[in-house]
Amino acid sequence: MFSTRLILLCALASLPTAATRPAPAITEQSVRRVATLHTARAVHTATPLLSGDILIVGGMTEGGGAAASAELVDPRDNSTRDVGSLVTARHGHSATLLPDGRVLVAGGYNGDYLASLEMYDPSSKRFRPAGSLAEPRSGHTATMLPDGRILFTGGVGTGWTFLRSAGLYDPATARSESVGSMTVPRESHVAALLEDGRVLIVGGHAGRRENMVVYSSAEIFSPTTRQFTPAASMRTPRHKHDAVKLHDGRILVLGGADRTDRTYFATTEIYNPRTDRFDTGPTMANERYKIAGTTVVLPDGGVLVTSGARTAELFDATAQRFREVTGGLSAAFRFAAAAPLHDGDVLITGGYDDRSRITNGVWRFEHR
């Protein structure tokens, strides 16, 4: 099927005069708004399905409530439609695509911290209960291991408790179990799967306001020993940041904030698992925080940073530099969600601005 951009290019070529020419075609790489969600939401999830559709689940709504609704975005025509409804409304949850095409939705918050799990089945377009986590958690990380199990780390639990704990869930048996604890409790941290199957946990914080501690520390979970061991520390303590694995196996850590949540970072660091070392990376054009899960590695090895500022940026791993992308968002939306599309584009949804106004916007990065 031709993309919208190719159709526009063909139309331009067939028109003889500038007077009748339509609007210019989309530039080589750009971001533009393409659709509207049925529900404005932030702190939600966006998961690419095997069909190519993007599943949007839950999130925080205007007024601070939790959404039970879910939507599908069809990238073929940028249409949105409601699909099913969660058994339990939630935000601050995780959503993990399983190899069989189902999506596991885990934990979150809706006035209570949740341990419940739900499974979305794309064949029926329905959510069904799928057991429980070993304990309630919100703002955690979820990482699929090579054997198909999912590792959950940290977050916040009952009584606003910052969690050191971690657990494993096996989709084949629908069973959860606790594993060894992290070296420190962490919320607003990130996790990245290393090429050898271990999981790197980076940064985050514990405590609130004057008692908050933001970490530069990192640690590694081994599926073999089921334990966490300290790794090298970052050069800058940061939370509400993001991390992705580059094509060469190194981990790019970017953005975040300090303990005041008033100083945001444009800095990056790159972790080398062979040397267990964080090196200073190139600086982004924009300071960004509250961006976990919104950075996407593209098929060509580049990295798209989508949220936390009004413009997206591309990281060229070969040239080791960032550059801004044409077009942008209408605000520096935070706690948005991003998902890669089959054609190399990226979909960016929701989030809230500096006035805590939540958006129903859908933007598309077009990578040609």
C-alpha positions in Angstrom: 0.0 0.0 0.0 1.3 3.5 -0.9 2.1 5.8 2.0 0.4 9.2 2.3 3.7 10.8 1.4 4.1 8.8 -1.9 0.5 9.6 -2.9 1.2 13.3 -2.4 4.4 13.1 -4.4 2.6 11.4 -7.3 -0.1 14.1 -7.2 2.5 16.8 -7.3 4.2 15.3 -10.3 1.0 15.2 -12.3 -0.1 18.8 -11.8 1.2 21.3 -14.4 1.0 24.6 -12.6 1.9 26.1 -9.3 -1.5 27.6 -9.0 -3.2 24.3 -8.8 -0.5 22.6 -6.8 -1.5 21.1 -3.4 0.5 21.7 -0.1 4.1 20.6 -0.2 4.8 16.9 0.5 6.1 15.9 3.9 9.9 16.5 4.2 12.3 13.6 4.5 12.0 13.5 8.3 9.2 15.3 10.1 6.7 15.2 12.9 3.1 16.3 12.4 -0.2 15.8 14.2 -2.3 13.1 12.3 -5.2 12.1 14.6 -7.1 12.6 17.8 -7.5 10.0 20.6 -11.0 9.5 21.8 -9.7 10.1 25.4 -7.1 12.6 26.4 -4.5 10.7 28.5 -1.0 10.7 30.0 1.0 8.1 31.9 -0.6 5.6 29.6 1.0 2.9 27.4 1.3 2.5 23.6 2.1 -1.0 22.4 2.7 -2.0 18.7 0.7 -5.1 17.9 1.8 -7.8 15.4 -0.9 -6.5 13.0 0.8 -3.1 12.9 -1.9 -1.4 15.0 -0.9 0.5 18.1 -2.8 -0.4 21.3 -3.3 2.6 23.7 -4.2 1.6 27.2 -5.4 3.4 30.3 -3.6 6.5 31.6 -4.4 9.6 33.7 -7.3 11.7 32.6 -8.2 15.3 33.2 -8.8 15.8 37.0 -6.3 13.0 37.9 -8.6 10.0 37.4 -7.5 6.7 35.8 -8.9 5.6 32.5 -10.3 2.1 31.8 -10.6 2.8 28.1 -8.4 1.4 25.4 -8.0 2.5 21.8 -6.4 1.2 18.6 -4.6 3.5 16.2 -4.4 2.2 12.6 -1.2 3.6 11.1 -2.4 2.8 7.6 -4.9 5.7 7.7 -4.1 7.2 11.1 -7.6 6.4 12.4 -8.5 5.8 16.0 -11.2 3.6 17.4 -12.3 2.4 20.9 -11.5 -1.2 21.7 -12.7 -3.1 24.7 -12.1 -1.8 28.2 -9.8 -2.7 31.0 -11.2 -4.8 33.8 -9.5 -2.2 36.2 -8.9 1.4 35.4 -5.2 2.3 35.8 -2.3 4.6 35.1 1.4 4.2 35.8 1.1 0.6 34.6 3.2 -1.3 32.1 2.2 -3.1 28.9 4.3 -5.8 27.4 3.9 -7.4 23.9 4.2 -11.2 24.2 5.6 -13.4 21.3 2.1 -14.7 20.6 0.7 -11.2 20.0 -1.1 -10.7 23.3 -0.3 -7.8 25.6 0.2 -8.1 29.3 -1.0 -5.0 31.3 0.5 -4.9 34.8 0.1 -3.0 38.0 -0.5 0.8 38.1 -2.6 3.1 40.3 -6.2 4.2 40.4 -6.4 5.5 44.0 -5.0 2.1 45.1 -1.7 0.6 44.1 -2.5 -2.4 41.9 -1.1 -5.9 41.7 -3.7 -7.1 39.1 -2.7 -8.3 35.7 -4.8 -8.2 32.5 -4.2 -9.8 29.1 -5.4 -8.1 25.9 -6.2 -10.6 23.1 -6.1 -9.0 19.7 -8.3 -11.8 18.2 -11.2 -10.9 20.5 -10.2 -7.3 21.2 -10.9 -7.9 24.9 -9.1 -7.7 28.2 -9.3 -10.5 30.7 -7.7 -11.1 34.2 -4.3 -12.8 34.0 -3.4 -13.2 37.7 -1.5 -10.9 40.0 2.0 -9.5 40.6 3.7 -10.7 43.7 2.9 -7.3 45.2 1.2 -4.1 44.1 3.4 -1.6 42.2 3.1 1.5 40.0 5.8 3.4 38.1 7.8 0.2 37.8 9.8 -1.2 34.9 8.8 -4.3 32.9 11.4 -6.1 30.8 10.9 -9.3 28.8 13.7 -11.7 29.2 15.0 -14.0 26.5 13.0 -17.0 28.0 9.7 -15.1 27.7 9.4 -14.2 31.4 8.9 -10.6 32.4 11.0 -8.9 35.0 9.3 -6.2 37.1 11.4 -3.9 39.2 10.8 -1.1 41.8 8.2 1.5 41.6 5.8 2.6 44.4 3.6 0.3 46.4 1.0 0.3 49.1 1.3 3.2 51.6 3.4 5.2 49.1 6.3 2.8 49.8 9.3 3.0 47.5 10.1 -0.6 46.4 13.4 -2.4 46.2 11.6 -5.6 45.3 11.4 -7.3 42.0 9.4 -10.1 40.5 9.1 -12.4 37.6 5.9 -13.3 35.7 5.7 -16.3 33.4 2.9 -15.9 30.7 3.0 -19.7 30.0 1.9 -20.5 33.6 0.3 -17.1 34.6 2.4 -17.3 37.8 4.3 -14.6 39.6 7.2 -14.9 42.0 9.5 -12.7 43.9 13.2 -12.6 43.1 16.2 -10.9 44.8 15.8 -7.2 45.7 17.6 -4.3 44.1 20.4 -2.6 46.0 18.2 0.4 46.7 14.5 1.3 46.2 13.8 3.0 42.9 11.0 4.9 41.2 11.3 6.9 38.0 14.2 4.6 37.0 14.6 2.8 33.6 15.6 -0.7 32.6 17.3 -2.0 29.4 17.9 -5.6 28.3 21.6 -6.3 27.5 22.6 -8.5 24.7 23.7 -11.3 27.1 20.1 -11.5 28.6 20.9 -9.5 31.8 19.0 -6.3 32.6 20.5 -3.0 33.4 18.6 -0.8 35.9 19.6 2.9 35.9 19.0 5.9 38.1 15.6 6.8 39.7 14.8 8.1 43.1 13.4 7.3 46.5 11.6 9.6 48.9 9.6 12.8 48.5 10.4 16.5 48.5 13.2 17.4 51.0 13.8 13.7 51.6 14.2 12.7 48.0 17.4 11.0 46.9 18.1 10.8 43.2 20.5 8.1 42.1 23.5 8.0 39.8 23.8 4.3 40.6 23.0 1.4 38.3 22.7 -2.3 38.9 22.3 -5.5 36.8 19.9 -8.3 37.2 21.1 -11.8 36.2 18.3 -14.3 35.2 20.8 -17.1 36.1 21.3 -16.1 39.7 18.1 -14.1 40.1 20.0 -11.5 41.9 21.0 -7.8 41.4 24.6 -6.7 41.6 26.0 -3.2 41.5 27.2 -1.8 38.2 29.2 1.4 37.4 27.5 4.7 38.3 26.4 7.4 35.9 28.3 10.7 35.9 25.0 12.6 36.8 22.3 11.5 39.2 19.0 11.5 37.2 15.4 10.4 37.4 12.5 10.6 35.0 14.9 9.9 32.2 15.0 7.3 29.4 17.3 4.6 28.1 17.5 2.4 25.0 19.9 -0.2 23.6 21.8 0.9 20.6 22.5 -1.5 17.7 26.0 -2.1 18.9 24.8 -3.3 22.3 25.6 -0.2 24.3 22.9 1.6 26.3 22.1 5.3 25.6 20.8 7.1 28.8 19.3 10.5 28.2 17.6 13.4 29.8 15.9 13.4 33.2 15.9 15.8 36.2 17.6 16.5 39.5 16.0 16.2 42.9 14.3 19.6 42.6 12.5 18.7 39.4 13.4 22.2 38.3 16.6 21.4 36.5 16.1 19.3 33.5 19.0 17.6 31.5 19.9 17.7 27.9 22.9 15.6 28.7 23.3 11.9 27.8 25.5 9.0 28.9 26.4 5.8 27.1 26.9 2.5 29.1 29.3 0.0 27.7 28.5 -3.5 29.2 31.9 -4.8 28.1 33.8 -2.3 30.2 31.0 -1.7 32.8 31.5 2.1 32.3 29.3 5.1 31.6 30.9 7.6 29.2 29.7 11.1 28.5 27.5 11.1 25.4 26.6 14.0 23.0 24.2 16.7 24.3 20.7 17.0 23.0 19.4 20.3 21.6 16.6 20.3 24.3 16.4 19.6 28.0 13.9 16.8 28.6 12.4 14.9 31.6 9.4 12.6 32.3 10.3 10.8 29.0 10.6 7.1 30.0 9.5 4.8 27.2 9.3 7.6 24.6 12.7 7.0 22.9 12.6 4.7 19.9 15.5 3.0 18.1 14.8 3.2 14.3 15.6 0.4 11.8 18.6 2.2 10.5 20.2 2.4 14.0 19.2 6.0 14.6 17.4 7.0 17.8 14.3 9.2 17.9 13.7 11.2 21.1 10.0 12.1 20.9 8.8 13.9 24.1 9.7 16.4 26.8 10.2 19.2 24.4 8.3 20.8 21.5 10.5 19.2 18.9 11.7 15.7 18.4 15.4 14.9 17.9 17.3 12.2 16.0 20.5 10.7 17.4 22.9 9.6 14.7 24.9 6.8 16.3 27.6 6.9 13.7 28.2 10.6 13.8 27.5 10.7 17.6 25.3 13.8 17.4 21.6 14.9 17.8 19.7 17.1 15.4 16.1 18.4 15.7 13.4 17.1 13.4 11.2 19.4 11.3 7.7 20.0 12.8 6.8 19.2 16.3 4.3 19.0 19.1 2.1 21.8 20.3 3.6 21.6 23.8 6.5 19.9 25.6 4.3 17.0 26.5 5.5 14.8 29.3 4.5 11.3 30.3 3.5 10.7 26.7 3.9 7.3 25.0 5.6 6.4 21.7 5.6 3.3 19.6 7.5 2.2 16.5 5.5 1.4 13.3 6.3 -1.4 10.8 7.3 1.1 8.1 9.9 2.8 10.3 7.7 5.7 11.4 6.9 6.4 15.1 3.6 7.3 16.7 3.6 9.7 19.6 0.4 9.9 21.8 -0.9 11.9 24.7 1.0 13.4 27.6 0.5 16.7 29.5 2.0 20.2 29.3 3.5 22.6 31.8 0.0 23.5 33.0 -0.9 19.9 33.5 -3.3 19.9 30.6 -3.6 16.5 29.1 -3.8 16.1 25.4 -5.6 13.7 23.0 -3.1 14.4 20.3 -1.6 11.8 18.0 1.7 12.8 16.2 3.6 10.8 13.6 7.3 10.9 12.9 7.7 10.1 9.2 11.0 8.5 8.4 11.7 8.1 4.7 
